[in-house]
């Protein structure tokens, strides 16, 4: 059995109708691959359309404000992807005359483009024989050939990569890459795959040795950090206060309400005793809306416990004006904010 031909044939009959499969334009391929790095296709599809409509080519993206890009990205999470895209768009615009490098090694030099994305662009857009490695591909290859090497080690990745180099055809390697990724996404799924109707079951090591649930080797769980955020929606007349997140932390460059982070869940009375609270509201005569909204928000390695308080003040103080931006409340929807804060505003404005 020719595995490559079987996968491509399966793909031609079963592939999903997705917009980035209608083009070999490296810009569109790049946008789709970056969006789908940490996002499911059904969620990423609407973002892809929105992104391409707002930034149809690399030149327009390179000239956009980072705040505009983050606003379009809002809700997708892993915002470093968007920041890296903006940086890379500017580099391609200035150093490559708005043309993507046409080979794998040059693509790999660009910020935010790793082995997987470089391989996808090089094979699909430039017909290079560069196999892709993502979670779906690891799963297919591990089960098909009985590979027990960890996907999390450089040694393991080399084993998988070598096997893929044996399979990827010189003719149309991009279609092969898309086929094996789609096969893992639709047929060789993580749990309870329909192995009896799999076109490769006769040669599948895992299926023929009752090892489908065991492969690929399970990832080691990453320890989750728990954090406590106390957000303060401070209003004076028809204005409020925001800040832009900086530093090497979650949601970098997104806007948020004034926030006090604590090491445990605080009652309102405990919150009012913190130095941050006293700095924020000294001399402002705060009126606290006792009705607060509590939410939990799960990120990849962080669990956020958040409470939102609405606080009305009748005057400001120097600390508040120096540390935060004072804006009209009606400006809030125009800012790129974490999904958590967007949902809060939706809830209070019902």
C-alpha positions in Angstrom: 0.0 0.0 0.0 1.3 3.5 -0.9 0.5 5.4 2.2 1.0 8.9 0.7 -1.4 8.1 -2.2 -3.9 6.6 0.2 -3.9 9.7 2.4 -4.1 12.1 -0.6 -7.0 10.1 -2.0 -8.8 10.1 1.3 -8.2 13.8 1.5 -9.7 14.5 -1.9 -13.0 12.9 -0.8 -13.1 14.1 2.9 -11.4 17.4 3.2 -13.3 20.3 4.7 -14.1 23.3 2.5 -11.8 25.9 4.0 -10.9 29.3 2.4 -7.1 29.0 2.7 -7.2 25.8 0.7 -8.4 27.7 -2.3 -5.1 29.6 -2.6 -1.3 29.1 -2.5 -0.7 32.7 -1.5 1.9 32.5 1.3 0.3 35.4 3.1 -3.1 33.6 3.4 -1.4 30.3 4.3 0.6 32.1 7.0 -2.4 33.9 8.5 -4.4 30.6 8.6 -1.6 28.6 10.2 -0.8 31.2 12.9 -4.5 31.5 13.8 -4.9 27.7 13.9 -1.8 27.2 16.1 -3.8 27.3 19.3 -7.3 27.5 17.9 -9.8 25.0 16.6 -10.9 25.4 12.9 -14.5 26.1 13.7 -13.5 29.0 16.0 -10.6 30.2 13.8 -12.6 30.4 10.6 -14.5 33.6 11.5 -11.3 35.2 12.7 -9.6 34.3 9.4 -12.3 36.0 7.4 -12.2 39.0 9.7 -8.4 39.2 9.6 -8.2 39.0 5.8 -10.9 41.5 5.3 -9.2 44.0 7.6 -5.6 43.2 6.5 -5.8 41.7 3.0 -2.0 41.7 2.4 1.3 41.9 4.0 1.8 45.6 3.2 -1.4 46.7 4.8 -0.7 44.6 7.9 2.8 46.0 8.2 1.4 49.6 8.3 -1.4 48.8 10.7 -1.3 49.9 14.3 -0.6 47.1 16.8 -3.7 48.1 18.7 -5.8 47.6 15.6 -4.4 44.2 15.1 -5.0 43.2 18.7 -8.6 44.4 18.5 -9.2 42.1 15.5 -7.4 39.3 17.4 -9.5 39.8 20.6 -10.9 36.6 21.9 -8.4 34.3 20.2 -5.9 34.3 23.1 -2.2 33.7 22.9 -1.7 37.3 21.9 2.0 36.9 21.3 1.0 35.3 18.0 -0.5 38.6 16.9 2.4 40.7 18.1 4.8 38.4 16.3 2.8 38.7 13.1 2.9 42.4 13.2 6.7 42.4 13.7 7.2 39.8 10.9 4.9 41.7 8.5 7.1 44.8 9.0 10.2 42.8 8.4 8.9 41.2 5.2 7.7 44.6 4.0 11.0 46.4 4.7 13.6 43.7 4.0 11.9 41.4 1.4 9.9 43.9 -0.6 6.6 42.5 0.7 7.4 39.1 -0.7 7.6 36.0 1.6 10.9 34.1 1.4 10.4 31.2 -0.9 12.3 28.5 1.1 12.0 26.8 4.5 15.3 28.0 6.0 14.6 31.7 5.3 11.0 31.4 6.6 12.4 29.9 9.8 14.3 33.1 10.5 11.1 35.1 10.8 9.7 35.8 14.2 6.7 33.6 15.2 7.4 31.2 12.4 8.6 27.9 13.7 9.3 24.5 12.1 5.7 23.7 11.6 4.6 27.0 10.0 7.7 27.2 7.9 7.2 23.7 6.6 3.5 24.4 5.8 4.2 27.6 3.9 7.2 26.2 2.0 5.4 23.1 0.9 2.0 24.6 0.1 3.1 27.9 -1.4 6.5 26.9 -2.9 6.2 23.2 -3.5 9.2 22.3 -1.2 9.5 18.8 0.2 9.2 19.9 3.9 7.0 17.7 6.1 4.8 19.3 8.8 4.7 18.1 12.4 1.7 19.0 14.5 -0.4 17.2 17.1 -2.5 15.5 14.4 0.5 14.4 12.4 2.3 13.0 15.5 -0.8 11.0 16.3 -1.2 9.5 12.8 2.5 8.6 12.5 2.8 7.2 16.0 -0.2 4.9 15.6 0.6 3.9 12.0 4.2 2.9 12.6 4.1 2.1 16.4 6.5 4.9 17.4 6.7 5.3 21.2 9.2 8.1 21.2 8.0 11.2 23.1 6.8 14.0 20.9 8.1 16.5 23.4 11.8 15.7 23.0 14.2 16.7 20.1 15.2 13.1 19.8 11.5 12.1 19.3 10.8 14.8 16.9 13.8 13.7 14.7 12.3 10.2 14.6 8.9 11.4 13.5 10.5 13.9 11.0 12.6 11.1 9.4 9.5 8.9 8.9 7.7 11.8 7.3 10.6 12.5 4.9 10.2 8.9 3.8 6.5 9.5 3.0 6.3 13.0 1.6 6.2 12.9 -2.2 8.2 15.2 -4.4 5.1 15.9 -6.4 2.7 18.2 -4.6 4.1 17.9 -1.0 1.7 20.6 0.1 -1.3 18.4 -0.6 0.3 15.6 1.3 0.9 17.8 4.3 -2.7 19.0 4.3 -3.9 15.5 3.8 -2.1 14.0 6.8 -3.1 16.9 9.0 -6.7 16.6 8.0 -6.6 12.8 8.4 -5.5 13.3 12.0 -8.2 16.0 12.6 -11.1 14.0 11.2 -10.3 10.3 11.0 -7.4 9.4 13.4 -8.8 11.5 16.2 -7.5 11.4 19.8 -10.3 9.4 21.4 -12.4 6.6 20.0 -11.4 6.9 16.3 -13.4 4.9 13.8 -10.7 2.4 13.1 -12.9 -0.1 11.3 -13.6 2.4 8.5 -10.0 3.6 8.3 -8.4 3.1 4.9 -5.0 2.4 6.6 -6.2 -0.1 9.2 -4.7 -3.1 7.5 -1.2 -1.7 8.1 -1.7 0.3 11.3 0.5 -0.9 14.1 -1.7 0.5 16.9 -4.9 -0.9 15.5 -3.5 -4.4 14.9 -1.9 -4.5 18.3 -4.8 -3.0 20.3 -2.7 0.1 21.2 -4.7 2.9 19.7 -5.5 4.5 23.1 -1.8 4.2 24.1 -0.4 6.2 21.2 1.0 8.7 20.9 2.7 8.7 24.3 0.8 11.1 26.6 2.2 14.5 27.3 3.4 15.3 30.8 0.9 17.6 32.4 2.1 21.2 32.9 1.5 22.6 36.3 -1.3 25.3 36.4 -0.7 28.5 38.2 -3.7 30.0 40.0 -4.0 33.8 40.1 -6.5 36.2 41.7 -7.5 39.4 39.8 -9.6 42.1 41.4 -10.8 44.4 38.6 -12.2 47.9 39.3 -14.5 49.6 36.8 -14.1 53.1 38.0 -16.5 55.8 36.6 -16.7 59.5 37.0 -19.4 61.2 35.0 -19.2 59.4 31.6 -15.6 58.5 31.8 -13.5 55.6 33.1 -9.9 54.5 33.5 -7.8 51.8 31.6 -4.2 50.8 31.3 -2.3 49.0 28.7 -0.6 45.7 29.9 3.1 45.6 29.4 5.9 43.3 30.6 6.4 39.7 29.8 3.0 38.4 31.0 -0.4 37.4 29.6 -2.3 39.8 27.4 0.7 42.0 26.6 -0.4 45.3 25.0 -4.1 44.7 25.5 -6.1 47.2 27.6 -7.6 46.4 31.0 -9.4 48.1 33.9 -7.4 49.0 37.0 -6.6 45.7 38.6 -5.3 44.6 42.0 -3.7 41.1 42.0 -3.7 39.2 45.2 -2.3 35.8 46.4 -5.8 34.6 47.5 -9.4 35.5 47.1 -10.2 38.7 48.9 -13.4 40.0 50.4 -14.3 43.6 49.6 -13.3 44.6 53.1 -9.9 42.9 52.7 -9.5 44.5 49.3 -10.2 48.0 50.7 -7.3 47.5 53.2 -4.7 46.9 50.5 -2.2 49.7 49.7 -3.2 49.6 46.0 -6.8 50.3 46.9 -5.8 53.2 49.2 -3.6 54.7 46.4 -6.4 54.4 43.8 -9.2 56.0 45.9 -7.5 58.4 48.3 -9.6 61.6 48.4 -12.1 60.3 45.7 -15.1 59.5 47.8 -15.7 56.1 46.2 -19.3 54.7 46.0 -19.0 50.9 45.7 -21.6 48.9 43.8 -22.1 46.0 46.1 -23.3 43.9 43.2 -20.1 42.4 41.9 -19.4 39.8 39.1 -17.2 36.9 39.8 -15.7 34.9 36.9 -13.2 32.1 36.4 -11.0 32.2 33.3 -8.8 29.3 32.1 -5.7 29.9 30.1 -3.2 27.2 28.9 -1.2 27.2 32.1 -3.1 29.6 34.3 -6.4 29.6 36.1 -7.7 33.1 36.8 -10.1 33.8 39.6 -11.5 37.3 38.9 -13.9 39.7 40.6 -15.2 42.9 39.0 -16.3 45.8 41.1 -18.0 48.9 39.8 -16.9 52.0 41.7 -18.2 55.5 41.2 -16.1 58.5 42.2 -16.8 62.2 42.3 -13.2 63.4 41.8 -9.9 62.0 40.8 -6.5 62.0 42.5 -2.9 62.4 41.1 -2.1 58.7 41.4 -5.1 57.7 39.4 -4.4 60.2 36.7 -0.8 59.4 36.4 -1.1 55.6 36.4 -4.2 55.2 34.1 -5.6 56.6 31.0 -8.9 58.5 31.4 -11.2 57.8 28.5 -14.9 58.2 27.6 -16.9 55.1 28.4 -18.2 55.0 24.9 -14.5 54.4 23.7 -14.3 51.1 25.5 -15.6 48.9 22.6 -12.9 50.3 20.3 -10.1 49.0 22.5 -8.5 45.6 22.3 -9.2 43.9 25.7 -9.0 40.4 27.0 -12.1 38.3 26.3 -12.7 38.1 30.1 -13.2 41.9 30.2 -15.2 42.0 27.0 -17.6 39.5 28.5 -18.0 41.5 31.6 -19.1 44.6 29.7 -21.5 42.5 27.7 -23.0 41.3 30.9 -23.4 44.6 32.6 -24.8 46.2 29.5 -27.6 43.6 28.9 
